[in-house]
Amino acid sequence: MATYGVADAYGRMGERLGRATLDLMRSGHPEAHVGIGGNALRAAVLGANDGLVSNLSLVMGVAGADLATSAILIAGVAGLLAGAFSMAMGEWISVQSARELYTRELAVERREIEEDPSGEHRELVTLYEGRGLTATAAQEIADVLMADPDRALDVMAREELGIDPEDLGGSAWTAAGSSFALFVAGAVVPVAPFALLDRTMAVTVSVLASAITLFAVGAAITHVTGRPAWRSGLRQVLIGLGAAGVTYLVGTLLGVSVH
């Protein structure tokens, strides 16, 4: 009875903590605000920024070589697809490798629970004592957890390995698809004008559209960093256009050399 009393008390404490966290999130507290979707926003910004800056630099480099609009368009589309597939493949490999590692670690932990339950029991006791519980309370909670190997594995995975057994880092295909789409969303901005306008006008519109998008991307990341939007946006514009300016200059020099 005492064992389950401690477990129930711990469960009620977890419920109160969960409600407090939800209340904090709803209150719009800045720290909770950053925690909600901060990683997702960062990934989206970086994906779109990579596509925009890399393809803007590519397009400006080819434009600087004084090539025809069709050649610039072909180069831009090729750069868009190459970069998007590369990003997607890299993201897939990264997430899938992490999932495979987590799966292996869970299998090792499950085997340890089966083969050395007393050792895992001691680890749980030490874990909860480290959280401030008394030796008696930690012992009782460890008893409850070890009575159910699946529950013990779930707790050990989260507390000892830092793994969510139900998620394992997310879907590799979802990560790859998102990375592909975000890169394309950024990369299409500097190349689209060359499909619609003459060369001179397309270069101008491409730079202006890219500058506006870069500013928006820089301003968006301040949702996480808390810095002034104008400062981050302007910094993003300077970096992106600076890279494009260098490639344009190199393309011009190479074009003159070839001609």
C-alpha positions in Angstrom: 0.0 0.0 0.0 2.8 2.4 0.9 4.5 1.7 -2.4 1.4 2.5 -4.5 0.7 5.5 -2.2 4.1 7.0 -3.2 3.5 6.2 -6.8 0.1 7.9 -6.7 1.6 10.9 -5.0 4.3 11.1 -7.7 1.6 10.8 -10.4 -0.4 13.7 -8.9 2.8 15.8 -8.6 3.4 15.1 -12.3 -0.1 16.2 -13.2 0.3 19.4 -11.3 3.6 20.1 -13.0 1.9 19.4 -16.4 -0.9 21.8 -15.6 1.5 24.5 -14.4 3.5 24.1 -17.7 0.4 24.5 -19.8 -0.6 27.6 -17.8 2.8 29.0 -18.4 2.6 28.3 -22.1 -0.9 30.0 -22.3 0.2 33.0 -20.4 2.7 34.0 -23.2 5.7 34.0 -20.9 8.8 34.7 -23.0 10.7 31.6 -21.9 7.8 29.3 -22.7 7.3 31.2 -26.0 10.9 30.4 -27.0 10.5 26.8 -26.1 7.4 26.2 -28.1 8.4 25.5 -31.7 11.8 27.2 -31.4 13.7 24.3 -33.0 11.1 24.1 -35.8 11.3 27.8 -36.5 15.1 27.6 -36.5 15.1 24.7 -38.9 12.7 26.4 -41.2 14.7 29.7 -41.3 18.0 27.9 -41.9 16.5 25.7 -44.6 15.0 28.7 -46.5 18.1 30.8 -45.9 20.4 28.1 -47.3 18.4 27.8 -50.4 18.1 31.5 -51.0 21.7 32.5 -50.3 23.3 29.6 -52.2 21.1 30.0 -55.3 21.3 33.8 -55.3 25.1 33.5 -55.2 25.0 30.9 -58.0 22.6 33.0 -60.2 24.6 36.2 -59.7 27.9 34.4 -60.5 26.5 33.2 -63.8 24.9 36.6 -64.5 28.2 38.3 -63.8 29.8 36.1 -66.6 27.4 37.9 -69.0 25.7 34.7 -70.1 22.2 34.6 -71.7 19.1 34.6 -69.6 18.3 31.0 -70.6 21.8 29.9 -69.3 21.2 31.7 -66.0 17.8 30.1 -65.6 19.1 26.7 -66.3 21.9 27.2 -63.8 19.5 28.5 -61.2 17.1 25.6 -61.6 19.9 23.1 -61.6 21.3 24.7 -58.4 17.8 24.6 -56.8 17.4 20.9 -57.5 20.9 19.9 -56.6 20.8 21.8 -53.3 17.3 20.6 -52.4 18.2 16.9 -53.0 21.5 17.3 -51.2 19.8 18.9 -48.2 17.0 16.3 -48.1 19.5 13.4 -48.4 21.7 14.8 -45.7 18.7 15.3 -43.4 17.4 11.8 -44.0 20.8 10.2 -43.3 21.2 12.3 -40.1 17.7 11.5 -38.7 17.8 7.8 -39.8 21.2 7.3 -38.2 20.0 8.9 -35.0 16.9 6.6 -35.0 19.1 3.5 -35.5 21.4 4.6 -32.7 18.4 5.2 -30.4 16.9 1.8 -31.3 20.2 0.1 -30.5 20.5 1.9 -27.1 17.0 0.9 -26.2 17.7 -2.7 -27.0 20.8 -2.6 -24.8 18.8 -1.0 -22.0 16.0 -3.6 -22.3 18.6 -6.4 -22.1 20.1 -4.9 -19.0 16.7 -4.7 -17.3 16.1 -8.4 -18.2 19.6 -9.6 -17.2 20.5 -7.3 -14.3 17.3 -6.0 -12.7 19.0 -5.4 -9.4 21.6 -3.2 -11.1 18.9 -1.2 -12.9 17.0 -1.0 -9.7 20.0 0.6 -8.0 20.3 3.1 -10.9 16.7 4.1 -10.4 17.2 4.6 -6.7 20.3 6.7 -7.3 18.4 8.7 -10.0 15.5 9.6 -7.7 17.8 10.3 -4.7 19.6 12.7 -6.9 16.3 14.4 -7.6 15.9 15.1 -3.9 13.8 12.2 -2.8 14.5 10.3 0.4 16.1 6.9 0.2 12.9 5.3 1.3 10.7 7.1 -1.3 13.3 6.4 -4.1 13.4 2.8 -3.1 9.6 2.5 -3.3 9.3 4.2 -6.6 12.1 2.0 -8.1 10.2 -1.1 -6.8 7.0 0.1 -8.6 8.9 0.8 -11.9 10.9 -2.5 -11.9 7.7 -4.5 -11.4 6.8 -3.5 -15.0 9.8 -3.9 -17.4 8.2 -1.7 -20.1 7.6 1.1 -17.7 11.1 0.8 -16.4 12.5 0.9 -19.9 10.5 4.0 -20.7 11.8 5.8 -17.6 15.4 4.7 -18.1 15.3 5.7 -21.7 14.0 9.2 -20.9 16.0 9.8 -17.7 19.3 8.0 -18.4 19.6 8.1 -22.2 17.6 11.2 -23.0 15.5 9.3 -25.6 11.7 9.5 -26.1 10.9 5.8 -27.0 7.7 6.9 -28.8 9.4 9.3 -31.1 13.1 8.3 -31.6 14.0 11.7 -33.0 11.1 11.9 -35.5 10.6 10.5 -39.0 13.5 10.6 -41.4 11.2 11.0 -44.4 9.4 13.9 -42.8 12.6 15.6 -42.1 13.9 15.0 -45.6 10.7 16.3 -47.2 10.6 19.4 -45.0 14.2 20.1 -45.7 13.6 19.7 -49.5 10.6 22.0 -49.5 12.2 24.7 -47.4 15.3 24.8 -49.5 13.2 25.1 -52.7 11.1 27.8 -51.1 14.2 29.9 -50.6 16.0 28.9 -53.8 13.1 29.8 -56.1 13.1 33.5 -55.1 16.3 34.6 -56.9 15.8 32.4 -60.0 12.1 33.0 -60.7 12.6 36.5 -62.3 14.8 34.9 -65.0 11.8 32.9 -66.2 9.7 36.0 -66.6 11.9 39.0 -67.5 14.7 40.0 -69.7 18.2 39.6 -68.3 18.9 43.2 -67.0 15.5 43.5 -65.4 15.7 40.0 -64.0 19.0 40.7 -62.2 17.5 43.8 -60.6 14.3 42.0 -59.5 16.2 39.0 -58.3 18.4 41.0 -56.0 15.5 43.1 -54.7 13.3 40.1 -54.1 16.1 38.2 -52.4 16.9 41.2 -50.2 13.3 41.5 -49.0 13.1 37.8 -48.3 16.5 37.8 -46.5 15.2 40.6 -44.3 12.1 38.6 -43.6 14.1 35.5 -42.7 16.4 37.5 -40.4 13.4 39.1 -38.7 11.7 35.7 -38.3 14.5 34.2 -36.3 14.1 37.0 -33.7 11.0 35.1 -32.6 13.6 32.8 -30.9 16.5 35.1 -30.2 14.6 38.0 -28.9 16.8 40.5 -30.7 15.5 43.5 -32.6 13.9 42.4 -35.9 15.4 45.2 -37.9 19.0 44.4 -36.8 18.8 40.7 -37.5 17.0 41.4 -40.8 19.6 43.9 -41.9 22.4 41.6 -40.9 20.9 38.8 -43.0 20.6 41.1 -46.0 24.2 42.3 -45.7 25.5 38.7 -45.5 23.4 37.4 -48.3 24.0 40.2 -50.7 27.7 40.2 -49.8 28.0 36.6 -50.8 26.1 37.3 -54.0 28.3 40.3 -54.7 31.5 38.3 -54.4 30.2 35.6 -56.8 29.0 38.3 -59.3 32.5 39.8 -59.2 34.2 36.4 -59.7 31.7 35.6 -62.5 32.5 38.9 -64.2 36.2 38.3 -64.0 35.9 34.8 -65.4 33.6 36.0 -68.1 36.0 38.7 -69.2 38.9 36.1 -69.1 37.0 33.6 -71.2 35.8 36.2 -73.8 
